[in-house]
Every structure is written in C-alpha cells, then in structure tokens.
Amino acid sequence: MVVPCGLAKESHALRFEEQIKSIFLRHCVRCHGGQTQEADLDLSNMPALLRGSADGDVLVAGQPDASPLFSLITAGEMPADRETEVTVAEVE
C-alpha cells in the first residue's frame, strides 16, 4: 500500500501527540525540551524530535531498534536521573 507523503507525516504527528508526547513529558523534557536542551535535543514536539540532537538523528524511520533514542531508553541509559525511569509498558 502506498501512502501519500503528507498522510504519512500526519499519521506520525498524530501518534506523537496521542501516544509518545505524554511519555516524553513525564520522563524527558525536564532535560530535553523547553528552556533546557541537553545535547541540543528537544523532545517537546515532533518537529524538534525530527531535527535530532548535536550528535545527529535520534530516530530511524520504521526501525525503532536502530534508533539511537530508543536504544538509550531500552538500555536504561536514559533518563539519566533514574527517578523517572521509563516503564516496560511505556516502551512497548
């Protein structure tokens, strides 16, 4: 099935708003959003997430296991403070 590019972008933005943004707000934006953007990474909105960080892209489209952001979270390296650890249910 071929999805027009505009629809694919809308779908990703909708998924971010409905499923991912609340997780990032709970666990990530204190250090990666708003006024503070460690590693030049802003996870507070989809356009900023797609810009990546000082080290480059943090997502690999269609390949979450190859995405640096996903790898850091699933390895338990992020969030660094350990007070707001992402749960297994949130990762899935």
Secondary structure, DSSP 4 states (H G I P E B T S, - for coil): ----HHHHHHHHHHHIIIIIHHHHHHHTTTTEETTEEGGG---SSHHHHHH-BTTB-S--TT-GGG-HHHHHHHTT-SSTTSTTPPPHHHH-
